[in-house]
Amino acid sequence: TKEQFKLIAKEYARMESVKDERQFGSLQDVLTRVDAANRVHPKWNESMKVISNFLEVGEYNAIAATGMLWDSATAPEQKNGYLGQVLDEIRHTNQCAYINYYFAKQGQDAAGHNDARRTRAIGPLWKGMKRVFSDGFISGDAVECSINLQLVGEACFTNPLIVAVTEWASANGDEMTPTVFLSIETDELRHMANGYQTVVSIANDEAASKYLNTDLNNAFWTQQKYFTPVLGMMFEYGSHFKVEPWVKTWNRWVYEDWGGIWIGRLGKYGVESPRSLRDAKKDAYWAHHDLFLIAYALWPTGFFRLSLPTQEEAEWYEANYPGWYDMYGKVYDEWRARGCEDPSSGFLPIQWFIENNHPIYIDRVSQVPFCPSYCKGESTLRVLEFNGKKHSFSDRWGERMWLSEPERYEC
């Protein structure tokens, strides 16, 4: 809107109260009466264990991030906007937790919805989530955090995450997720406006603006390095009924809408589309297939179930990603023949990586696992030494970030 910050506390509370009444009224009355949680496809039920738990991490850290922004701003309009977002993020943290609570209480299988945090220390997907949704939001100066949270996390990735997930959920019989996530997304619009206003507020400050495009590129690459493969994996491999190829969703929301239109509107303030956007497009095509291969092999470290593609799904992948079967399908056929779906067989897919000399690394900057010798995404192994330890990287963008601030990634 023209004056997006003119929102007083009383109006805010009235608006959010109406939304919460609709949301929780639907969940606690109508959807419970019709036993909606048990009509969700079991495969999608597993995906929601990941999606809602991981999104909660981001919403929780966004409380601190926007609180810091409020503390850093001097203009009353900006402080009002940031304060509204603090309240939103508290609301969103509760909403994500409630989704897990609802699935655990009403649904078909509570495990994972109610105890995902027990695997935080060992789960390879948790580490990347904490990097992109925690460190990225609250570590650094205020403008850098705003770019990570509002300009990239919310303006770029909440559409393919929060909006797209409602389509996939509906297609797989899940009526709870759209009820909650669409209510969350109505608040995200204000957060995007906050990010826009942050950029406008420093546009004439040469000391701040000269770092703007570097910080934007770093924020985009770090987040896409996690979101692009994880969301694609959750949508395509974590659902029975498919909506559309992930690469199409990614291209529409990230490449065209955000990288083109949204960033284009900020061009007059000196903002440029991230230089890494072209490399990210290759990841959008293959990275989620690469990640599923590793995620399935490392399933004992997780808190949710994964299942190998059926014959029908394999045909869908090959039709939408030509070359999929030769790269991945043959491996899944071998794993299935060796008994990976039967625990009594004693075969773990990670053995296949070891036997065929395909070591798995963790990217030091994004914290995402990758296998450089068996992947089709934008990953090539780079190893550097610092303070007597070796560090692995999967791409030139992360390597460059580490070289400029190695101490930031030592932990």
C-alpha positions as CSV (number, residue, x, y, z in Angstrom):
1,T,0.0,0.0,0.0
2,K,1.0,3.6,-0.2
3,E,1.5,4.0,3.5
4,Q,2.2,0.5,4.7
5,F,3.5,1.6,8.1
6,K,0.3,3.5,9.2
7,L,-1.0,0.7,11.4
8,I,-1.6,1.3,15.1
9,A,-1.6,-1.5,17.7
10,K,-5.4,-1.4,18.2
11,E,-6.1,-1.9,14.5
12,Y,-3.4,-4.6,14.3
13,A,-4.8,-6.6,17.2
14,R,-8.4,-6.4,15.8
15,M,-7.2,-7.6,12.4
16,E,-5.1,-10.5,13.7
17,S,-7.9,-11.6,16.1
18,V,-10.3,-12.0,13.2
19,K,-7.8,-14.1,11.3
20,D,-7.0,-16.3,14.3
21,E,-10.7,-16.9,15.0
22,R,-11.2,-18.1,11.4
23,Q,-8.1,-20.2,11.5
24,F,-8.5,-21.9,14.9
25,G,-12.3,-22.1,14.4
26,S,-11.8,-24.2,11.3
27,L,-9.1,-26.4,12.8
28,Q,-10.8,-27.1,16.2
29,D,-14.4,-27.4,14.9
30,V,-15.0,-28.2,11.3
31,L,-11.8,-30.0,10.3
32,T,-11.8,-32.0,13.6
33,R,-15.4,-33.1,13.1
34,V,-14.6,-34.5,9.6
35,D,-11.4,-36.2,10.8
36,A,-9.4,-34.2,8.3
37,A,-6.0,-35.1,9.8
38,N,-6.5,-38.8,9.0
39,R,-7.4,-38.1,5.4
40,V,-3.9,-36.7,4.6
41,H,-1.9,-39.0,2.4
42,P,0.7,-40.8,4.7
43,K,3.6,-39.6,2.4
44,W,2.6,-36.0,2.8
45,N,2.1,-36.4,6.5
46,E,5.9,-37.2,6.7
47,S,6.7,-34.1,4.7
48,M,4.8,-31.8,7.1
49,K,7.0,-33.1,9.9
50,V,9.9,-31.4,8.2
51,I,8.2,-28.3,6.7
52,S,6.4,-27.0,9.8
53,N,9.2,-27.8,12.2
54,F,11.8,-26.1,10.0
55,L,9.6,-23.1,9.3
56,E,9.2,-22.6,13.1
57,V,13.0,-22.2,13.4
58,G,12.8,-19.3,11.0
59,E,9.8,-17.6,12.6
60,Y,11.4,-17.9,16.0
61,N,14.6,-16.3,14.9
62,A,12.7,-13.6,13.0
63,I,11.4,-12.4,16.4
64,A,14.9,-11.5,17.4
65,A,15.9,-10.2,14.0
66,T,13.0,-7.7,13.8
67,G,13.5,-6.7,17.4
68,M,17.0,-5.8,16.5
69,L,15.8,-3.8,13.5
70,W,13.4,-1.9,15.7
71,D,16.2,-1.1,18.1
72,S,18.4,0.1,15.2
73,A,15.9,2.3,13.4
74,T,15.3,5.9,14.2
75,A,12.4,6.8,11.9
76,P,9.0,6.2,13.8
77,E,7.5,4.8,10.6
78,Q,10.1,2.2,10.4
79,K,10.0,1.3,14.0
80,N,6.2,0.9,13.7
81,G,6.7,-1.5,10.8
82,Y,9.3,-3.5,12.5
83,L,7.3,-3.7,15.8
84,G,4.3,-5.0,13.8
85,Q,6.6,-7.7,12.4
86,V,7.9,-8.7,15.8
87,L,4.3,-9.4,16.8
88,D,3.7,-11.3,13.6
89,E,6.7,-13.5,14.1
90,I,5.5,-14.5,17.6
91,R,2.1,-15.4,16.0
92,H,3.8,-17.4,13.3
93,T,6.0,-19.3,15.7
94,N,2.9,-20.4,17.6
95,Q,1.1,-21.3,14.3
96,C,3.9,-23.6,13.1
97,A,4.0,-25.3,16.5
98,Y,0.3,-25.7,16.4
99,I,0.4,-27.4,13.1
100,N,2.7,-30.1,14.5
101,Y,0.6,-30.3,17.7
102,Y,-2.6,-30.8,15.6
103,F,-1.1,-33.5,13.4
104,A,0.4,-35.2,16.4
105,K,-2.9,-35.2,18.3
106,Q,-5.4,-35.7,15.5
107,G,-3.4,-37.4,12.8
108,Q,-2.2,-40.8,11.8
109,D,1.4,-40.8,13.3
110,A,2.7,-38.5,16.0
111,A,6.4,-39.5,15.8
112,G,8.4,-36.6,14.2
113,H,5.6,-34.1,14.7
114,N,6.2,-34.2,18.5
115,D,9.9,-34.9,18.8
116,A,11.8,-33.6,15.8
117,R,14.2,-31.6,18.0
118,R,15.8,-34.8,19.4
119,T,17.8,-35.1,16.1
120,R,19.0,-31.5,16.0
121,A,22.6,-32.5,16.9
122,I,23.0,-35.2,14.2
123,G,20.4,-34.5,11.5
124,P,22.1,-33.1,8.4
125,L,19.0,-31.2,7.3
126,W,18.8,-29.4,10.7
127,K,22.3,-27.9,10.3
128,G,21.5,-26.2,7.0
129,M,18.2,-24.9,8.4
130,K,19.9,-23.3,11.4
131,R,22.4,-21.7,9.1
132,V,19.9,-20.2,6.7
133,F,17.0,-19.5,9.1
134,S,18.9,-18.7,12.3
135,D,22.4,-17.4,11.7
136,G,21.4,-15.6,8.5
137,F,18.7,-13.7,10.3
138,I,20.4,-12.6,13.5
139,S,24.2,-12.5,12.8
140,G,25.6,-9.4,11.2
141,D,24.7,-5.7,11.1
142,A,21.0,-4.7,11.0
143,V,20.8,-4.0,7.3
144,E,22.5,-7.4,6.4
145,C,19.9,-9.1,8.7
146,S,17.1,-7.3,7.0
147,I,18.3,-8.3,3.6
148,N,18.5,-12.0,4.7
149,L,15.2,-12.0,6.4
150,Q,12.9,-9.6,4.6
151,L,14.4,-9.0,1.2
152,V,15.4,-12.6,0.5
153,G,13.8,-14.9,3.0
154,E,10.3,-13.3,2.9
155,A,10.2,-11.5,-0.4
156,C,11.8,-14.3,-2.4
157,F,11.2,-17.6,-0.7
158,T,8.0,-17.4,1.3
159,N,6.0,-17.6,-2.0
160,P,7.5,-20.9,-3.2
161,L,7.4,-22.1,0.4
162,I,4.3,-20.9,2.1
163,V,2.1,-20.3,-0.9
164,A,3.2,-23.3,-3.0
165,V,3.0,-25.7,0.0
166,T,-0.7,-25.0,0.3
167,E,-1.2,-26.3,-3.3
168,W,0.8,-29.4,-2.7
169,A,-0.9,-30.0,0.7
170,S,-4.4,-29.6,-0.8
171,A,-3.6,-32.0,-3.6
172,N,-2.5,-34.6,-1.0
173,G,-5.6,-34.3,1.2
174,D,-4.2,-31.9,3.7
175,E,-6.7,-29.1,4.6
176,M,-4.9,-28.0,7.8
177,T,-1.8,-26.6,6.3
178,P,-3.5,-24.2,3.9
179,T,-5.8,-23.0,6.7
180,V,-2.7,-22.0,8.7
181,F,-0.1,-21.1,6.1
182,L,-2.3,-18.8,4.1
183,S,-3.0,-16.9,7.3
184,I,0.7,-16.6,7.8
185,E,1.3,-15.4,4.3
186,T,-1.1,-12.5,4.7
187,D,1.3,-11.1,7.3
188,E,4.4,-11.8,5.1
189,L,3.3,-9.0,2.7
190,R,4.0,-6.4,5.4
191,H,7.4,-8.0,6.0
192,M,8.3,-7.6,2.4
193,A,7.4,-4.0,2.7
194,N,9.7,-3.7,5.7
195,G,12.6,-5.0,3.6
196,Y,11.8,-2.7,0.8
197,Q,11.8,0.2,3.2
198,T,15.1,-0.8,4.8
199,V,16.8,-0.6,1.3
200,V,15.1,2.8,0.7
201,S,16.4,4.1,4.1
202,I,20.0,3.5,3.2
203,A,19.9,4.3,-0.5
204,N,21.6,7.7,0.0
205,D,24.1,6.5,2.6
206,E,27.3,5.6,0.6
207,A,28.9,3.9,3.6
208,A,26.0,1.4,3.7
209,S,24.9,1.1,0.1
210,K,28.3,0.1,-1.2
211,Y,27.9,-3.3,0.6
212,L,24.2,-3.7,-0.5
213,N,24.6,-5.9,-3.6
214,T,27.3,-8.1,-2.1
215,D,25.2,-8.7,1.0
216,L,22.2,-9.4,-1.3
217,N,24.1,-11.9,-3.4
218,N,25.5,-13.6,-0.3
219,A,22.0,-13.8,1.3
220,F,20.4,-15.1,-1.8
221,W,23.0,-17.8,-2.5
222,T,23.1,-19.1,1.1
223,Q,19.3,-19.4,1.2
224,Q,18.8,-20.8,-2.2
225,K,21.5,-23.4,-1.5
226,Y,19.2,-24.8,1.2
227,F,15.7,-23.9,0.1
228,T,16.0,-24.9,-3.5
229,P,16.9,-28.6,-2.9
230,V,15.0,-29.1,0.4
231,L,11.7,-27.6,-0.8
232,G,12.0,-29.4,-4.2
233,M,12.7,-32.7,-2.3
234,M,9.7,-32.2,0.1
235,F,7.3,-31.4,-2.7
236,E,8.2,-33.9,-5.3
237,Y,9.5,-36.8,-3.2
238,G,7.3,-36.2,-0.2
239,S,4.0,-36.3,-2.0
240,H,1.9,-38.9,-3.7
241,F,0.0,-36.5,-6.0
242,K,2.1,-34.0,-7.9
243,V,1.2,-30.4,-8.7
244,E,3.9,-29.4,-11.1
245,P,7.6,-29.8,-11.5
246,W,9.5,-27.9,-8.8
247,V,11.7,-26.2,-11.4
248,K,8.6,-24.5,-12.8
249,T,7.5,-23.3,-9.4
250,W,11.0,-22.0,-8.6
251,N,11.3,-20.3,-12.0
252,R,8.0,-18.5,-11.6
253,W,8.5,-17.3,-8.0
254,V,12.3,-16.9,-7.6
255,Y,13.7,-16.2,-11.1
256,E,10.9,-14.2,-12.7
257,D,8.8,-12.7,-9.9
258,W,11.6,-11.9,-7.4
259,G,14.8,-11.7,-9.4
260,G,13.1,-9.9,-12.2
261,I,10.0,-7.8,-11.0
262,W,10.7,-7.3,-7.3
263,I,14.4,-6.6,-7.6
264,G,13.7,-4.6,-10.7
265,R,11.6,-2.2,-8.7
266,L,14.6,-1.6,-6.4
267,G,16.9,-0.8,-9.3
268,K,16.4,2.9,-8.9
269,Y,18.1,2.6,-5.5
270,G,21.1,0.8,-6.9
271,V,20.0,-2.8,-6.2
272,E,21.0,-5.4,-8.8
273,S,19.7,-9.0,-9.2
274,P,22.1,-11.4,-7.5
275,R,25.0,-12.4,-9.8
276,S,24.5,-16.0,-8.6
277,L,21.0,-16.2,-9.9
278,R,22.0,-18.0,-13.1
279,D,23.9,-20.7,-11.2
280,A,20.9,-21.1,-8.9
281,K,18.7,-21.9,-11.9
282,K,20.8,-25.0,-12.5
283,D,20.3,-26.1,-8.9
284,A,16.5,-25.6,-9.3
285,Y,16.6,-28.3,-12.0
286,W,18.7,-31.0,-10.3
287,A,19.7,-30.1,-6.7
288,H,16.6,-31.6,-5.1
289,H,17.2,-34.9,-6.9
290,D,20.8,-34.9,-5.6
291,L,19.7,-34.2,-2.1
292,F,17.0,-36.9,-1.9
293,L,19.7,-39.5,-2.9
294,I,21.7,-38.4,0.1
295,A,18.8,-37.9,2.5
296,Y,17.4,-41.4,1.8
297,A,20.9,-42.9,2.4
298,L,21.2,-41.0,5.7
299,W,17.7,-41.8,6.9
300,P,18.8,-43.1,10.4
301,T,19.8,-39.5,11.3
302,G,16.4,-38.1,10.5
303,F,13.0,-37.8,12.2
304,F,10.7,-38.6,9.3
305,R,10.2,-41.4,6.8
306,L,11.3,-41.4,3.2
307,S,10.2,-43.8,0.5
308,L,11.7,-44.7,-2.8
309,P,9.9,-43.5,-6.0
310,T,7.3,-45.9,-7.3
311,Q,7.3,-46.9,-11.0
312,E,4.6,-44.2,-11.7
313,E,6.6,-41.5,-10.0
314,A,9.8,-42.6,-11.8
315,E,8.0,-42.1,-15.1
316,W,6.9,-38.6,-13.9
317,Y,10.4,-37.6,-13.0
318,E,11.8,-38.9,-16.3
319,A,9.1,-37.0,-18.3
320,N,9.8,-33.7,-16.5
321,Y,13.6,-34.1,-15.9
322,P,14.9,-36.1,-18.9
323,G,18.0,-38.1,-17.9
324,W,16.6,-38.6,-14.4
325,Y,16.5,-42.4,-14.6
326,D,20.0,-42.9,-15.9
327,M,21.3,-40.8,-13.0
328,Y,19.1,-41.7,-10.1
329,G,16.5,-44.3,-11.1
330,K,19.0,-47.0,-11.7
331,V,20.5,-46.4,-8.3
332,Y,17.1,-46.7,-6.6
333,D,16.4,-49.9,-8.5
334,E,19.7,-51.3,-7.2
335,W,19.0,-50.2,-3.6
336,R,15.6,-51.8,-3.7
337,A,17.0,-55.1,-5.1
338,R,19.5,-55.1,-2.2
339,G,16.7,-54.8,0.3
340,C,16.9,-51.2,1.5
341,E,13.2,-51.1,2.2
342,D,13.5,-54.1,4.6
343,P,15.4,-53.3,7.8
344,S,16.2,-57.0,8.3
345,S,18.2,-57.0,5.1
346,G,21.1,-55.2,6.8
347,F,21.7,-53.0,3.8
348,L,21.9,-49.2,4.3
349,P,22.1,-47.1,1.2
350,I,25.0,-45.2,2.6
351,Q,27.0,-48.4,1.9
352,W,26.5,-47.8,-1.8
353,F,28.2,-44.4,-1.6
354,I,31.1,-46.0,0.2
355,E,31.4,-49.0,-2.1
356,N,31.4,-46.8,-5.2
357,N,33.8,-44.2,-3.8
358,H,31.3,-41.4,-3.7
359,P,32.2,-39.5,-0.4
360,I,29.6,-37.2,1.1
361,Y,30.7,-33.7,2.3
362,I,29.1,-30.9,4.2
363,D,29.4,-27.5,2.6
364,R,31.0,-25.2,5.3
365,V,29.0,-22.1,4.4
366,S,25.5,-23.5,3.6
367,Q,25.8,-26.6,5.9
368,V,24.1,-28.6,3.2
369,P,25.4,-32.2,2.5
370,F,26.6,-32.8,-1.1
371,C,28.3,-35.6,-3.1
372,P,30.5,-34.0,-5.7
373,S,31.3,-37.2,-7.6
374,Y,27.6,-38.1,-8.0
375,C,25.4,-35.0,-8.6
376,K,24.0,-33.0,-11.5
377,G,23.4,-29.7,-9.6
378,E,25.7,-26.8,-9.2
379,S,28.2,-28.5,-6.9
380,T,32.0,-29.0,-7.4
381,L,34.3,-29.9,-4.5
382,R,36.7,-27.3,-3.1
383,V,38.8,-27.8,0.0
384,L,40.7,-25.1,1.9
385,E,42.6,-25.2,5.1
386,F,42.3,-22.7,8.0
387,N,43.6,-22.9,11.6
388,G,44.8,-26.4,11.0
389,K,41.5,-27.8,9.8
390,K,40.2,-28.6,6.3
391,H,36.9,-27.1,5.1
392,S,34.8,-28.3,2.1
393,F,32.8,-26.2,-0.2
394,S,30.4,-27.1,-3.0
395,D,30.5,-23.9,-5.1
396,R,32.5,-20.8,-5.8
397,W,30.0,-18.4,-4.2
398,G,30.3,-20.1,-0.8
399,E,34.0,-20.3,-1.1
400,R,34.3,-16.6,-1.8
401,M,32.1,-15.8,1.3
402,W,34.3,-18.0,3.5
403,L,37.5,-16.5,2.2
404,S,36.3,-13.0,3.1
405,E,35.2,-14.0,6.6
406,P,36.5,-17.5,7.6
407,E,36.0,-16.9,11.3
408,R,32.3,-16.5,10.7
409,Y,31.9,-20.2,9.8
410,E,34.4,-21.9,12.1
411,C,31.7,-23.5,14.3
